[in-house]
Amino acid sequence: MSFVGNALIAKIKNLHATDLTAQDYQELLRRDTIPDIGTYLKKHPAYQDILANVSEVTLNRSRLEGLIRRQKFDRTIKLVNFISLKDKSFYMLSLIKMEHEVILAVIRSYISHEDYDVVDQIPYYFDKYSKIDFVALTKTENVEEMIAALSNTRYAAMLKPYAAVKNDDIRYYEFEALFENDYYNFAFTQTTKNYRGKLRKELLDAFRARIEMENMIKIYRLKKFYGVADSDIKAILIPSSRISERKLDEIIAIKNPDDILKVIIDSGVGPYITNKNQINLEYYRDHMRLSIANRFMYFSTQAPEVFLAYTFLNELEVQNLTYIIEGIRYQIDESEIRTMLVY
């Protein structure tokens, strides 16, 4: 491991040391309002800078969630800016993910007919690394206009087949699948390009494990809630070598979505599933992600693995805080919110 690699690991672990703890989540669950959440986070080392000049009184759900994501964006970009390794292209994976999240958020705004202030949500210095014109993106009102705003990026070609789709006809899961495929294609390409041996295998296995669980959840949800045809489901799944195509076809062919979970258990994902409902399936997916992240964070001496662990843990923290904020907004019982948290 190079000096720069060791320095990067040390920097990541110093940042991780200020992430929210179990005690922080217990305290947040006791809060009654979104401004109360903001007040607590404003005093926390991880969030005090991003919230320093924000009045808790003015905080609403979308504003607070946006600032939380921005905090994670800012920290990750600072890490990428710190890197001068020959494998820097691998670390750009986080920036690709950030671009995807911004574009998908804008697409969601078309569906909800709500304004989305992209410029307010993006991290500092992001435009230094991204070719996206965020100001132009903010002004778009449909997919066709989005493609024009993204004309100088590779996303224009990705979205071109959807140019004629009207806002009321947008099937969001198709766009999710489109960007998920792009994320994993980039991940596999950069991992294969930059690494060899055990490190390459462990990184690829981490990505493939996530893909397998995401595919299982996708099949279940598309059948259960959207009634999507089997052929259309298979077309949007992400290829993974951890489960055979024959087994995948068998799962997709199941008529009753509730029967899918038993087959998923039999296919080898069983350790992450105990209760046969969608919420618990996603819960155990997140526990698998946490398990991978903790193994890399605490036992790996390889900078790419520690960095990947940090990105996984960031995703979980954002998700946990979103569950708490949404739960408080909709007055969901504290005990129910607690069951959704993974840390």
Solvent accessible surface area in square Angstrom, and as a share of the most:
residue,aa,sasa,rsa
1,M,111,0.49
2,S,58,0.38
3,F,170,0.71
4,V,46,0.26
5,G,0,0.00
6,N,78,0.40
7,A,29,0.22
8,L,0,0.00
9,I,20,0.10
10,A,53,0.41
11,K,76,0.32
12,I,0,0.00
13,K,79,0.33
14,N,105,0.54
15,L,37,0.18
16,H,35,0.16
17,A,81,0.63
18,T,41,0.24
19,D,12,0.06
20,L,16,0.08
21,T,74,0.43
22,A,52,0.40
23,Q,132,0.59
24,D,16,0.08
25,Y,5,0.02
26,Q,50,0.22
27,E,48,0.22
28,L,0,0.00
29,L,10,0.05
30,R,142,0.52
31,R,72,0.26
32,D,114,0.59
33,T,61,0.36
34,I,20,0.10
35,P,46,0.29
36,D,54,0.28
37,I,0,0.00
38,G,0,0.00
39,T,49,0.29
40,Y,42,0.16
41,L,0,0.00
42,K,51,0.22
43,K,156,0.66
44,H,20,0.09
45,P,79,0.49
46,A,6,0.05
47,Y,0,0.00
48,Q,82,0.36
49,D,124,0.64
50,I,27,0.14
51,L,3,0.01
52,A,56,0.44
53,N,154,0.79
54,V,17,0.10
55,S,53,0.34
56,E,44,0.20
57,V,134,0.77
58,T,96,0.56
59,L,11,0.05
60,N,84,0.43
61,R,63,0.23
62,S,60,0.39
63,R,77,0.28
64,L,0,0.00
65,E,15,0.07
66,G,8,0.07
67,L,9,0.04
68,I,4,0.02
69,R,83,0.30
70,R,29,0.11
71,Q,8,0.03
72,K,9,0.04
73,F,19,0.08
74,D,16,0.08
75,R,33,0.12
76,T,6,0.03
77,I,2,0.01
78,K,116,0.49
79,L,0,0.00
80,V,0,0.00
81,N,91,0.47
82,F,81,0.34
83,I,5,0.02
84,S,88,0.57
85,L,33,0.16
86,K,200,0.85
87,D,13,0.07
88,K,64,0.27
89,S,33,0.21
90,F,2,0.01
91,Y,0,0.00
92,M,48,0.21
93,L,7,0.03
94,S,12,0.08
95,L,6,0.03
96,I,20,0.10
97,K,59,0.25
98,M,7,0.03
99,E,17,0.08
100,H,6,0.03
101,E,58,0.26
102,V,3,0.02
103,I,0,0.00
104,L,23,0.11
105,A,10,0.07
106,V,5,0.03
107,I,0,0.00
108,R,111,0.40
109,S,16,0.10
110,Y,8,0.03
111,I,71,0.36
112,S,56,0.36
113,H,134,0.60
114,E,110,0.49
115,D,152,0.79
116,Y,60,0.23
117,D,75,0.39
118,V,0,0.00
119,V,68,0.39
120,D,47,0.24
121,Q,27,0.12
122,I,19,0.10
123,P,4,0.02
124,Y,126,0.48
125,Y,140,0.53
126,F,1,0.00
127,D,95,0.49
128,K,144,0.61
129,Y,53,0.20
130,S,12,0.08
131,K,149,0.63
132,I,8,0.04
133,D,68,0.35
134,F,10,0.04
135,V,85,0.49
136,A,33,0.25
137,L,0,0.00
138,T,50,0.29
139,K,148,0.63
140,T,17,0.10
141,E,119,0.54
142,N,47,0.24
143,V,0,0.00
144,E,111,0.50
145,E,70,0.31
146,M,0,0.00
147,I,27,0.14
148,A,70,0.54
149,A,17,0.13
150,L,0,0.00
151,S,82,0.53
152,N,96,0.49
153,T,20,0.11
154,R,109,0.40
155,Y,4,0.01
156,A,15,0.12
157,A,76,0.59
158,M,38,0.17
159,L,0,0.00
160,K,145,0.61
161,P,107,0.67
162,Y,43,0.17
163,A,33,0.26
164,A,88,0.68
165,V,44,0.25
166,K,136,0.57
167,N,36,0.18
168,D,121,0.62
169,D,92,0.48
170,I,18,0.09
171,R,133,0.48
172,Y,49,0.19
173,Y,31,0.12
174,E,35,0.16
175,F,2,0.01
176,E,58,0.26
177,A,3,0.02
178,L,42,0.21
179,F,2,0.01
180,E,46,0.21
181,N,39,0.20
182,D,20,0.10
183,Y,11,0.04
184,Y,8,0.03
185,N,93,0.48
186,F,44,0.18
187,A,0,0.00
188,F,49,0.20
189,T,79,0.46
190,Q,21,0.09
191,T,0,0.00
192,T,62,0.36
193,K,127,0.54
194,N,33,0.17
195,Y,15,0.06
196,R,157,0.57
197,G,57,0.55
198,K,152,0.65
199,L,28,0.14
200,R,64,0.23
201,K,127,0.54
202,E,45,0.20
203,L,0,0.00
204,L,16,0.08
205,D,45,0.24
206,A,3,0.02
207,F,0,0.00
208,R,67,0.25
209,A,9,0.07
210,R,20,0.07
211,I,0,0.00
212,E,13,0.06
213,M,2,0.01
214,E,30,0.13
215,N,1,0.01
216,M,0,0.00
217,I,4,0.02
218,K,25,0.10
219,I,0,0.00
220,Y,7,0.03
221,R,88,0.32
222,L,3,0.02
223,K,28,0.12
224,K,85,0.36
225,F,114,0.47
226,Y,120,0.46
227,G,63,0.61
228,V,20,0.11
229,A,57,0.44
230,D,50,0.26
231,S,83,0.54
232,D,73,0.38
233,I,0,0.00
234,K,76,0.32
235,A,83,0.64
236,I,26,0.13
237,L,13,0.07
238,I,6,0.03
239,P,107,0.67
240,S,24,0.16
241,S,91,0.59
242,R,120,0.44
243,I,19,0.09
244,S,62,0.40
245,E,112,0.50
246,R,161,0.59
247,K,54,0.23
248,L,22,0.11
249,D,59,0.30
250,E,71,0.32
251,I,0,0.00
252,I,7,0.04
253,A,56,0.43
254,I,32,0.16
255,K,175,0.74
256,N,72,0.37
257,P,25,0.15
258,D,68,0.35
259,D,75,0.39
260,I,0,0.00
261,L,1,0.00
262,K,117,0.49
263,V,36,0.20
264,I,0,0.00
265,I,56,0.28
266,D,98,0.51
267,S,36,0.23
268,G,54,0.52
269,V,5,0.03
270,G,17,0.16
271,P,109,0.68
272,Y,67,0.26
273,I,9,0.05
274,T,90,0.52
275,N,76,0.39
276,K,124,0.53
277,N,63,0.32
278,Q,32,0.14
279,I,115,0.59
280,N,32,0.16
281,L,0,0.00
282,E,33,0.15
283,Y,57,0.21
284,Y,44,0.17
285,R,35,0.13
286,D,3,0.02
287,H,60,0.27
288,M,7,0.03
289,R,15,0.06
290,L,19,0.10
291,S,63,0.41
292,I,13,0.07
293,A,0,0.00
294,N,51,0.26
295,R,114,0.42
296,F,2,0.01
297,M,1,0.00
298,Y,124,0.47
299,F,166,0.69
300,S,18,0.11
301,T,100,0.58
302,Q,70,0.31
303,A,1,0.01
304,P,6,0.04
305,E,5,0.02
306,V,0,0.00
307,F,3,0.01
308,L,3,0.01
309,A,0,0.00
310,Y,0,0.00
311,T,19,0.11
312,F,0,0.00
313,L,20,0.10
314,N,10,0.05
315,E,35,0.16
316,L,4,0.02
317,E,9,0.04
318,V,19,0.11
319,Q,37,0.16
320,N,1,0.01
321,L,1,0.00
322,T,29,0.17
323,Y,58,0.22
324,I,1,0.00
325,I,0,0.00
326,E,43,0.19
327,G,2,0.02
328,I,24,0.12
329,R,113,0.41
330,Y,128,0.49
331,Q,166,0.74
332,I,64,0.33
333,D,91,0.47
334,E,65,0.29
335,S,68,0.44
336,E,98,0.44
337,I,6,0.03
338,R,87,0.32
339,T,90,0.52
340,M,56,0.25
341,L,8,0.04
342,V,1,0.01
343,Y,98,0.37
